[in-house]
Amino acid sequence: MNKILERIIIDNKELTKKGKVADYIPALSKANPEDLGVCIIDMNNNIYTAGDYDKKFTIQSISKTVALMLAIMDNGEEKVFSKVGMEPTGDAFNSIYKLETGDISKPLNPMINAGAIAVSSLIKGGSSEERFERLLSLFRKISSNDNLKVNEEVYLSEKRTGNKNRAMGYLLKDMGVLEGDVEETLDVYFRQCSIEVDCIDIANIGLFLANSGTILKTGENIVSEHVAKIVKTFMVTCGMYNSSGEFAIRVGIPAKSGVGGGIMGAVPRRMGIGVYGPALDERGNSVAGYGVLRDLSRELNLSIF
Ligand code: GLU
């Protein structure tokens, strides 16, 4: 398996030149656009790696999957989906305009920024610190990594420049979707996006979802199979921004990408996958990471369809 991964990394390395590192969050622009790494963890807990699998990056939008789980654990499905919908948008991940048209009463899904901010507002705790600490504990548990922490530079950079997210937070408050203090919710959101991970960490989270909400190593059940299914379904329909339809056809793996360059994959009952390549295509997906997953899917027959 390591040989296959190494070859796939070599085959896709050229693609890194076709993308651009995200720079709308200034601290992200420091990543090396040529980095490319992959990790697979299978149902026997075998770990296979290649390339820059141990480089650290911020989890960004991939965090939306875990925040959604905690919000459902805290509030139940009915309450969460009274605040956020289940439909793909076809718009950019940070699009604000549908919120303002008056046609919708809540963000369309929890994988776009507006929906994710609504979800973060539902995480329980007495303060933003406590709410974030609860979320971080869940990340540590399901990634089997007690050392996960926030990259302070990225967090401060997002907090300083995240004006569009801030605008969406206040709009959501105005719509009656977001309860509580907007700035505190945004603080939880900016911190969750700034958690630093590597390919092994996100492969472990993918494995947890592939294993229906139970940590494979310990056998500890964290969420019901039903909740794990909800998350994986959102990954299929909305996980790759507005390339999700094309990705489902070409790759067929439930996956969630982030503008830090990571993509987390969860192949039900087979494996978790973590890919990192910070050069992004125009829709915000790792351009070479997409190629790695496409090749892996073909080679190992991973499409769920
Ligand atoms: N922190 C990023 C933002 O809010 C996350 C976006 C992403 O990874 O899609 O813009």
Residues whose N, C-alpha, C, O or C-beta is under 5 A from the ligand:
A	BS01	LIG	Q60 S61 F93 N113 C193 S257 G258 V259 G260
